[in-house]
């Protein structure tokens, strides 16, 4: 497994592989890897000749008073997990290489970022879109894998690839959960024992919604009220949003007649957690 620390090294590596007609699969991350990240690597590994992982905590997707300075890191463990998953190259760029002095370009999507997390994190998705476009140009993958837990991000990347004509196939990896249902997240490391128990309110809310829809409830306001009550029955929880929306456009819907995305953002203590599920009322 090779470790590449500059844009020039990464591009040269990728160009060399392409000269050899080798295909590249890419998994971009911010590090502090867990089994969710490993599942993305395992999904991509058999699809291409080479598997590339990037680890970069992107500063432009963090707003004021967010957790950029405290975001967890364990590069040594990340590299062990990457090697075990069969990664052939790790891209570990420095902020100054990714965003040199006088950097001034930003990519903004018009509609998708207006919903869900974008309402509460106004700079986030421009930062995501910009850094992902840069990483695509640096790594030059044939396939890239993103997790379903960040569903809005996944949709934004799909649209970015379509709009800017990137010749890259985007794959979605399933949400990986702990045995008790909590969606795996690097930010789970912030939770105290009590908060960890309260964080289960998210997955239990998703389960409740699925049960209610299966029983015939299709009014999103009614469902939202019951979910909010359940979440707030747990200590130290504060709902940021509960959204029933169209999976493609993320626009809110009032009556559930076909497949819908239920997406949640909840603060447990000071830690902001997200989760989601696709619900099909016909099943």
Order of alpha helices (4+ residues) and beta strands (2+ residues): beta-alpha-beta-alpha-beta-alpha-beta-alpha-alpha-alpha-beta-alpha-beta-alpha-alpha-alpha-beta-beta-beta
